[in-house]
């Protein structure tokens, strides 16, 4: 009885402290973001390093590949769409004097990822930058997806990150340097109704990188940096852009330009940032939500986004 009373009093005290200090925390978050925008963190050179970029046949993956090439990085362009991957390589060679090669790979296959490592090392050299960008955004039937579609989304969005980690991290550890960047989603921060498989896969990707960061710290691999990126909607996918405008999600989450996102991601990676949330207000929103009880978090999200997701259900499910 006394222990229960103590827990109740302690909980009440914590809630009071959160209420009192939340405005100060919000001010601190805003000022820190302004400071980050004004003061550019020093970034390291990646000239002549080798990067593997998955899902680089177009969209954000291509934009990141070009951004890395601009900084003198040799690029392994990886995708199941080999024509798109070869087009990315062509664009790199037209603009930059770096090595680049396209590889047709199914990232859900551990065997193919293992072969990819051997091929890239032979063609370009040891990989010190890994960009886990390949992903599936939507099911053909979001409300009633086929079991194999759910499995494929999990395999591409999450399981493939384990295969690439197993393949490339060991070399980074031997060299005692490297960068792993995983493109998660705002759906890896807050749940997206009627997209449960996608939400689960992105929460999993975010958690995977958090755990990996801690593992590397415990192993004193301080020069291997892990960055998780949580963007909202990008303008690099025509289907997603159309969906965003139809359900009016751009009123809450404005479309992000692919080139701008790629530049921000690479700058953040080189500065050793652990998490990058796009646009900036997503970070502030997430921090504030985390101060609230779970029930309040969900009710606030429903209050602000219910119309968007109901329109999604009506028009796309």
N, C-alpha and C positions, 0 to 999 in steps of 0.2 A: 504493500500500500504506500509506504513512504517512498519507495523507489519510483513508483508510478507518478506520485506527486512531484518528485524531483525532476523527472523527465518532462512533465507538463510545464513546470516552471522554467526549465532550461529552454524548452521549445519556444515558449512565450517570450523569453528574453532575447533569443536569437531573432525572432520575428521583429521585435521592437528595434533591435540594432539594425536590421536590414532596412526597415522603414526609415530610420534616422539617417543612415549612411548612404542610401541609394542615390539621393541627389548629388552627393559628393562623388560617388563612383561614376555617375553619368558624366559629370563635368570632367573628371579625370580621363575617361575614355575619349571624349570629344577632343580635349586638349592634346592627348597623346596622338590621336589620328592627325590633327592639324600639324603637330610637330613632325610626324613622319613624312607628311607631304612637303613641308618646308625644308627639312634637313634630309638630304639624300644619304643613305648609308653607303659606306664604301663597298664596292663589289669586286670580286676577284676575277681574274682573266680565265677564260676557258678555251683560249685559242689552242687548236690542235688536239683537244680532247675529243673523245668519241661518245656520241649520244645515240641511244635507241629511243625512238618515239613511236609508240603504238597508236593505231588509229590515225595515221598521218596521211591518208589518201585525200583528205580534204578537211574543211572546217577548222576547228581549233587545233587539231593535230598538225595540219599543214602550216598554220600560222606560227605555232611553236617551233616547228622544224626550221622555218625560215628565220625566225628570231634567233635561234641558236646558231644557225649558219652565219648570220650577220656578225656574230661575235667570234667567228673563226672556228667553230666547232664542226667536226666531221659527223655526218648524219646517216644513221641507218633508219630508213623510212619503212615502217612495218605496217602491213594491212592485208586483209583478205582480198581487197580490191586492188589488184596489182596494177591495173591501168591508172587508177587514181594515184597510187604510190609512185609510179613512174613519172606522172605529170608533176608531182611534188619535187622529185629529183631533178626534172628538167628545169623547173623554176629556180631551184637552188643553183644549178650550174650556170644558168643564164645571168645570175646576179653576183654570185659569190665564188671565190676561188678556194673552195673546200671540196673534200671528197664526199660523195653521197651515193647511196645505192638503195634500190627498192628490194624488199623481201616480202614474198607472199607467205603469210603465216596466219594460222588460226590460233589466236592467243589462248584459247581454252585447252589446247593440246600441249601437255607437258613435253611430249617428245619433240614437237615442232619448235617449242621454245628452246629446248636443249640444243637442237640442231642450229637454231638461229644464233645462239651464243658462239658456237664453233665457227659458223660462217662469217659473222661480223668480225670476230677476232682475226680471222685470216684475211678478210678484205680490208678492214679499216683499222684494227688495233683493239686494245683492251678498252672495255666500256667503263666509263666513270660517271656517266649521266644516264639515268633511266627515267623516262616519262611514261607513266601508265595513263594513257589517254583513251584507249579504246573503250567504247561503251555503247550500250543499248538504252535508248531513251523511252521508247513507248512500245507496248504490245499492240498487235493489230486489234485485239479485243481486250482493252484494259480491265473491264469489269469481269470478264469471264475468259481469261487467257488459258490456252491449252497448257497442260503440264510441261510439255517439252519447251514451250516458250518461256515459262517461268524459270525452268532449269537453265536455259541458255542465258537469260538475263543475269542470273546469279553467277554463272560461269564466266561470262564476259566481264561484268562489272566488279566482281570480287575475286573469284577463284583464280583468274588469270594473274592477279597481282602476286599471289603466292608463287606461281610458276616463274614469273619474271624475277622475283626476289631470289628464289632458289638458284636461278641461273646466273644472275649478275652480281649479287651481293658479295659472294665469296671473293671475287676479284677485287672489288672495292676494299674489302677488309685487308687483303694482302698488300694493296697499294696504300692503305690507310688514308684514302680520300674518296669522295664520291658524293653524288646527289641523287636522291630518289624523289620524284615528284608524282603524286597521285592526284588525278583529277576526280574529285568526289562531286559534290553538288550541294546546293542549299537544301536539297532533300536528304543530305547526310547530317543536317543540323536540326531541321524541323520536319515533322511528318507531312507527307503529301497524300491526302485522302484520294482513294480510287487509283492509287499507284503504289500499292503496298509492297510488291516485289521490288520495284525500283527503290523505294524508301529503304527497305531492308538491305539491299545490296550496297547502297551508298553509306548508310550508317555503319555497315560492316567494313567498308573501305576506310572510312574515317577512323574507326576503332583499331583496325589493323595497323595503320600508320602511327597512331598514338603509342601502341604497344611496342612497335618496332623502334620508335625513337627512344623509348625507355631502355630497351634491350641494348641498343648501341651505346647509350650513356653508361650502363652498367659494365659493358665490355671496354669502356674507355676509348671507343671509336669516335672521338670528338670531331674528326674531320669528315665524317660521313653525315650529311645533312638530309633530313627527311621533311618534305614540305607537302602539306595537304591543301588542295585548292577547292573551295566551295563556291562556285559561281551560281548565279541565278540563271536566267535565260539568255542565250547567246544568239546573235543574228546570223550565225554560220550555218544554220540548218533551216532550210525553207519551210519544212513541215512544222517545226517547232515555232518559227516566227509567225506562221499563219495561225497556229493554235493560240499563241499568246494574244494576238490581236482579236481573235474571235471571242475568247473568254475574258478579254480585257484585263489579263494579268499584268500587262505592261503599266497599268495604273499603280500597281504596288511594286512590281519588279520590272524596271525598265530594261529593254533589250540592251545587251552589252556587245559592243563591236569586237569581233574576233581578234583583230590586230592589236587593239588596245589591251584586251585580256591577255594575249600572248606576251606582250611587252611587260605587263605588270607581273605575270607569272615568272618570267625569266629573271626580272630584276629582283623579285622576292626570293627566288631560289638562290641567286648569287649572294644575296644579303643574309642568307641563312635563316629566313623566316620559317617558322614552324607551320603556321596556318595562314592562308590567304582567303579572305571572304570577299566576294564581289557581288554587287557594289559595296562600298564601304559601310553603308548604313546597316547591312546585314549583320556585321560584327556587333555593332552597338545593340541592335534589336535582340540578338541571341544572348548577349550578356545580361540584358535587362530581364528577359524571359527566365533565365536560369536563377534569378533571385526569387521567383515566385513558386508557390506550391504547384505540383504537377497539374492538378485540377484547374487552377487558375491559368496556367500556361495554355492548356488545351482550349479552355473557354475563350481566352483572348484571341488565339489563333482562329478559332471558328468565327468569332465576332468579326474579325478583319478580313477573312479570306473565304467565308462560306459561299458567297455568291460566285466567286471565281471557280471553285471546285464543283459547284452544282451545275454551272454552265459547261464545265469540262465533261461532266457526266452526261449531260443532255446532248452535247454536240459531238463527242468523240468516243464515248464508251459504247 
